[in-house]
Amino acid sequence: MTYIFHNPNTEEATSNFLITLFTEVNQPKLEAAIRRIQEQRQMPEAVSPTGNT
């Protein structure tokens, strides 16, 4: 099978659309990652006096 797509848009318009699409789709993952990093910075891991965690 061979698929051929006709895209009347410029390469720039197509790339801008795809970047916007991928950003919107992955925004929940990005926000969760940012929250996780912020939480890690606010609450450093506890270290036991013996050095074992």
C-alpha positions as CSV (number, residue, x, y, z in Angstrom):
1,M,0.0,0.0,0.0
2,T,1.1,3.5,-0.8
3,Y,-0.4,6.6,0.8
4,I,0.1,10.0,-0.7
5,F,-1.0,13.1,1.2
6,H,-1.5,16.4,-0.5
7,N,-0.6,19.3,1.9
8,P,-1.3,22.7,0.4
9,N,0.3,24.4,3.4
10,T,3.9,25.7,3.5
11,E,6.4,23.7,5.5
12,E,6.5,26.5,8.1
13,A,2.7,26.5,8.6
14,T,2.7,22.7,8.8
15,S,5.5,22.6,11.4
16,N,3.8,25.3,13.5
17,F,0.6,23.3,13.4
18,L,2.3,20.1,14.5
19,I,4.3,21.9,17.3
20,T,1.0,23.4,18.6
21,L,-0.8,20.1,18.4
22,F,1.9,18.1,20.1
23,T,2.3,20.8,22.8
24,E,-1.5,20.7,23.5
25,V,-1.6,16.9,23.6
26,N,1.4,16.6,26.0
27,Q,0.5,19.6,28.2
28,P,-0.9,17.4,31.1
29,K,2.3,15.4,31.1
30,L,4.5,18.5,31.0
31,E,2.5,20.1,33.9
32,A,2.8,16.9,35.9
33,A,6.6,16.8,35.4
34,I,6.9,20.4,36.4
35,R,4.9,19.8,39.6
36,R,6.9,16.7,40.4
37,I,10.2,18.7,40.0
38,Q,8.9,21.5,42.2
39,E,7.8,19.1,44.9
40,Q,11.2,17.4,44.9
41,R,13.0,20.7,45.3
42,Q,10.7,21.7,48.2
43,M,11.0,18.4,50.0
44,P,14.6,17.0,49.8
45,E,15.0,13.3,50.6
46,A,15.5,12.5,54.3
47,V,18.9,11.1,55.1
48,S,19.3,8.9,58.1
49,P,22.2,9.6,60.5
50,T,23.9,6.4,59.3
51,G,23.8,7.5,55.7
52,N,21.3,4.8,54.7
53,T,18.1,6.0,53.0
